[in-house]
């Protein structure tokens, strides 16, 4: 069964233009992206395999909430027989 991991972004924008006032990822502020642009940040997430699956815009506060997902990489455990095999 496919498993997913999720990435939550809250972005406050200046009323005019494409600059960010603040950017929060999974509840933590990313200060490195302050004054950056949202479209560059979202494109970077796409390069990293994240897909935008939902977006909500609050026009009163000019805030965007975005949800991304990508397939979760599940590490498979070694089988018991292999791990108990004597090493030569």
MARVEXBA-627073 format. One record per residue (C-alpha): residue in three letters; x, y, z. Coordinates in steps of 0.02 Angstrom, whole numbers, plus 50000, padded with zeros to 5 digits. Example, Ala and Ser with C-alpha at 12.3 -4.5 7.8 and 13.67 -1.06 7.14 Angstrom:
2
ala506154977550390;ser506844994750357;
REM end
This chain:
88
unk500005000050000;unk500655017349954;unk501095028350102;unk501215047350096;unk502105061150189;unk501395078750201;unk502115096250205;unk501105111250271;unk501505129150221;unk500755145550285;unk501315160650186;unk500885178850224;unk501135190250075;unk501295208950056;unk499665215849985;unk500485220849821;unk501835210749737;unk502545193549763;unk503595196049920;unk503325185750078;unk503075193650248;unk503235176850334;unk503355158650287;unk502975144250405;unk503325126150363;unk502535112950475;unk502315126450607;unk504105133050605;unk504605149650527;unk505835149150383;unk506755165550403;unk507895161950254;unk506425164250136;unk505785180450213;unk505655193450075;unk505775179249948;unk504405174449827;unk503105160949852;unk503175154449674;unk505055151049687;unk504785141949852;unk503375131349779;unk504425127349624;unk505845121649737;unk504645109949827;unk504115102849658;unk505945099549616;unk506065089949781;unk504595078849732;unk503195087849828;unk501505089749742;unk500305103849790;unk498655095349835;unk497685109449921;unk497735128249942;unk496675140550040;unk496805159450026;unk496165170850165;unk495935187750078;unk495605196850242;unk497375193250305;unk498155189550135;unk498725172650199;unk498965156950096;unk498895139450169;unk499605125850058;unk499695107050080;unk500945096349984;unk501195077549979;unk502415065149906;unk502625046349915;unk503425040850076;unk505005030750058;unk504805015450167;unk506385006250214;unk506114987650206;unk506784977550351;unk507944963350311;unk507154946450318;unk507504936350475;unk508314922250376;unk509594933850297;unk510044942350460;unk510304925450547;unk511364918150408;unk513174915050460;unk514454926450378;unk515864918250285;
REM end
